[in-house]
Amino acid sequence: MRSIFWNDLQEYLKKPEYLREYVAQSVRVTTTDRLINALTAEACAIERKQRT
């Protein structure tokens, strides 16, 4: 059973302008998440290197 959120989202995504914005923001969030993860990994690697 799906929640009201998913049912509403499915309806909203039928509207081209909403779909465009949803995709754009999804790409933005994914890109930001990947950058932060990469920076965190790099910072951890530098910290480990400094300990040895």
N, C-alpha and C positions, 0 to 999 in steps of 0.2 A: 504494500500500500504506500503510495507516494504522498508526500505532504502537500499542503496548499502552496508552499513556496515553489516546489518543482512544477506543479500544475500551472501556476501563474507565469513562471519563467517560460515554460513551453509556449504559452499564449503570446507573451511579449515578444519572443524571438521570431514570431511570424511577421512582425513589423520590421521592414528593412532598416529604418533608421535606428531602431533599438538594437537589432542584430549587429549592425555596423559598430555601434558604440560598445556593445558587450564584447565583441571580438577585439576591438582596439584596447579596451581596458584589460582584458584577459592577457593579451600579449604584453602589455605594460607591466602587469603584476608578475607574470612569469619571468620577464627579463630582469626586473628588480630583484626577484627572489634568487635567480641564478647568479647575479652579480654579488649579492650579499653572501651567498654560500661560497663563492669563489674567494672573496676577500677574507671571509672567516677561515677558510682552509689555508690560505696563504699566511694569515696571521698566526695560526696554530703551528704551521711548519716553521716559521721564523722563531717562534717561542721555543719549540723543541730544539731547534738548532742552537739557540743561545744557551740552553741548559747543558749542552754537551761540550 
